[in-house]
């Protein structure tokens, strides 16, 4: 398969938001990576060697139970990074990070990130604001999974995923969606079927095409708006280029 040109790292909003001095130090340290569908970037309890900055991929953070059952606690795309425990002092986390929608990104070695976090106030404040937004998403996901219907959860999940992609098509398996939402595959089929019947999406062979975004926004619960508002408040809307 021919090698395609590496994307611009500053398609990732956090990297784009770095001040010029910090960006000059970071740029040579960033390594381009392919993020294929289903790839596990880190496992629960594992020591992280890198932090990842998706560009056109989406990574799902999942909590995995002892019996293997799982549920998504957050999604990360071009707005953020995967691996906050590296600079929060943990070094590992009880969640699993798996690529939900294939694409590309960049990674930075753990030591380099820790050094930068300790060296630059601008980097530290940017990453802490991102972490606050991510924690809001995690908390709202927990509330949503407890109090809202599968239909509403699916709409929320589709909208959050769309915000992290440039197009309106998601490619993923039923099994992956079921694992993320913590439901049976049959529940995903039924939920996606309702949205398709309503003319909001087209769903076939692992491809979801969003036809009516406004319709999804009207159908979802308040959880999507809460999360989006917090990301918009804490992070630059228009990253510098």
C-alpha positions in Angstrom: 0.0 0.0 0.0 1.6 3.3 -1.0 2.6 5.7 1.8 0.4 8.8 2.0 1.8 12.2 3.0 1.8 12.8 6.7 -1.0 15.1 7.9 -0.2 18.4 9.5 0.1 17.9 13.3 -1.7 21.2 13.9 -4.9 19.7 12.5 -5.0 18.6 16.2 -6.4 21.5 18.1 -4.2 21.1 21.2 -1.0 21.1 19.0 -2.4 24.0 17.0 -2.9 26.0 20.3 0.8 25.7 21.4 2.6 29.0 21.5 5.4 29.4 18.9 8.3 28.7 21.3 6.7 25.5 22.6 5.7 24.4 19.1 9.3 24.8 17.9 10.4 22.3 20.6 7.5 19.9 20.1 7.5 19.6 16.3 10.6 17.5 15.8 9.5 15.2 18.7 6.1 14.3 17.2 5.9 10.9 15.4 3.2 10.2 12.8 1.2 7.1 13.5 -1.6 5.1 11.7 -4.6 4.5 14.0 -6.5 1.5 12.5 -10.0 0.6 13.5 -10.0 -1.5 16.7 -6.4 -0.9 17.7 -5.8 -0.8 21.4 -3.4 2.1 22.3 -3.2 1.1 25.9 -4.8 -1.4 28.2 -6.2 -1.1 31.7 -3.4 -0.8 34.3 -0.6 -0.8 31.6 2.2 1.7 31.7 2.0 4.3 29.0 5.0 4.9 26.8 3.4 7.7 24.6 0.6 10.2 24.5 -1.4 10.3 21.3 -2.8 13.3 19.4 -5.5 12.1 16.9 -5.8 14.2 13.7 -8.7 12.4 11.8 -9.3 9.4 14.0 -11.5 8.9 17.1 -10.3 7.0 20.1 -12.7 5.6 22.7 -11.8 5.4 26.4 -13.5 2.3 27.8 -13.9 1.0 31.3 -13.5 -2.8 31.2 -15.1 -5.0 33.9 -13.6 -8.2 35.3 -16.0 -10.3 33.2 -14.9 -8.5 30.0 -18.0 -6.3 29.7 -17.2 -2.7 28.8 -18.7 0.7 28.5 -17.4 3.9 27.0 -16.5 6.8 29.4 -15.3 9.3 26.8 -14.3 9.9 23.1 -11.2 11.7 22.0 -10.5 13.1 18.5 -8.8 16.1 16.9 -9.7 18.3 19.8 -7.5 16.5 22.3 -5.1 13.8 23.4 -5.1 10.3 24.7 -3.1 9.7 27.8 -3.8 12.4 30.4 -2.6 10.2 33.3 1.0 10.7 32.1 0.9 14.4 33.1 -1.6 14.0 35.9 0.9 11.8 37.9 -0.7 8.4 37.5 1.3 6.8 34.6 -1.4 4.2 34.1 -5.2 4.2 34.2 -8.0 1.6 34.8 -9.5 2.3 31.3 -8.7 1.0 27.8 -8.1 3.2 24.8 -9.3 1.7 21.5 -9.5 3.3 18.1 -13.2 3.8 17.3 -12.9 5.4 13.9 -9.7 4.8 11.9 -7.4 7.6 10.8 -4.1 9.0 11.7 -2.4 11.0 14.4 0.8 11.8 16.2 2.4 10.5 19.3 4.9 12.0 21.8 7.1 10.0 24.2 6.0 10.0 27.8 9.2 11.5 29.1 9.0 14.4 26.6 5.4 15.2 27.6 6.3 15.1 31.3 9.3 17.4 30.7 7.2 19.9 28.7 4.4 19.9 31.3 6.9 20.8 34.0 8.8 23.3 31.9 6.1 25.5 30.4 3.2 27.2 32.2 1.4 27.7 28.9 1.5 23.9 28.2 0.4 23.0 31.7 -2.6 25.3 31.6 -3.6 24.2 28.1 -3.5 20.5 29.1 -5.3 21.1 32.4 -8.1 22.9 30.7 -8.4 20.0 28.2 -8.4 17.6 31.2 -11.3 19.5 32.8 -13.3 19.3 29.6 -12.6 15.6 29.4 -13.7 15.0 33.0 -16.9 16.8 32.2 -17.5 14.4 29.3 -16.8 11.4 31.5 -19.2 12.6 34.2 -22.0 13.5 31.8 -21.5 10.1 30.1 -22.1 8.3 33.4 -25.2 10.4 34.1 -26.5 9.8 30.5 -26.0 6.0 30.7 -27.9 5.9 34.0 -30.8 8.2 33.2 -31.4 8.4 29.4 -32.7 6.0 26.8 -30.5 4.1 24.4 -32.0 6.2 21.6 -30.8 9.4 23.3 -27.4 7.9 24.2 -26.9 6.8 20.6 -27.7 10.3 19.3 -25.3 11.9 21.9 -22.6 9.4 20.9 -23.1 10.1 17.2 -22.9 13.9 17.7 -19.8 13.8 19.8 -18.2 11.5 17.2 -19.2 13.9 14.4 -17.6 16.8 16.2 -14.3 15.0 16.1 -14.4 14.2 12.3 -14.3 16.4 9.2 -16.9 14.4 7.4 -20.4 13.0 8.3 -19.6 9.2 7.9 -18.5 6.9 10.7 -17.0 3.5 10.0 -17.3 0.9 12.8 -18.7 -2.5 13.6 -22.0 -3.2 15.5 -19.9 -5.0 18.1 -17.7 -2.0 18.7 -20.7 0.3 19.1 -22.3 -2.2 21.5 -19.1 -2.5 23.6 -18.9 1.3 23.8 -22.5 1.8 24.9 -22.5 -1.2 27.1 -25.5 -2.8 25.4 -26.3 -5.9 23.4 -25.7 -5.8 19.6 -29.4 -6.3 19.1 -30.0 -3.0 21.0 -27.6 -1.2 18.7 -29.4 -2.6 15.6 -32.8 -1.5 17.0 -31.6 1.9 18.0 -29.9 2.6 14.6 -32.9 1.3 12.8 -35.2 3.8 14.6 -32.8 6.7 13.6 -32.7 5.4 10.0 -36.5 5.1 9.8 -36.7 8.8 11.1 -34.4 9.8 8.2 -31.6 10.9 10.5 -28.9 8.4 9.5 -28.2 5.8 6.9 -26.7 2.6 8.4 -25.3 -0.3 6.5 -22.4 -2.7 6.8 -20.6 -0.9 9.6 -21.0 2.6 8.0 -23.1 5.3 9.6 -23.8 8.3 7.5 -25.5 11.2 9.3 -28.2 12.7 7.0 -29.8 15.2 9.4 -27.6 16.6 12.1 -30.2 19.0 13.4 -32.6 16.2 13.8 -30.1 14.3 15.9 -29.6 17.4 18.1 -33.3 17.7 18.7 -33.6 14.0 19.5 -30.7 13.7 22.0 -30.7 14.6 25.7 -29.1 17.6 27.3 -25.9 15.7 27.9 -24.5 16.5 24.4 -25.0 20.3 24.8 -23.4 20.3 28.3 -20.2 18.6 27.0 -20.0 20.7 23.9 -20.4 23.9 25.9 -17.6 23.0 28.3 -15.2 22.1 25.5 -16.1 25.4 23.7 -15.6 27.4 27.0 -12.2 25.8 27.9 -10.5 25.3 24.6 -9.7 27.6 21.7 -12.5 27.5 19.1 -10.2 28.5 16.3 -6.7 27.1 16.8 -3.9 29.2 15.4 -2.2 27.9 12.3 
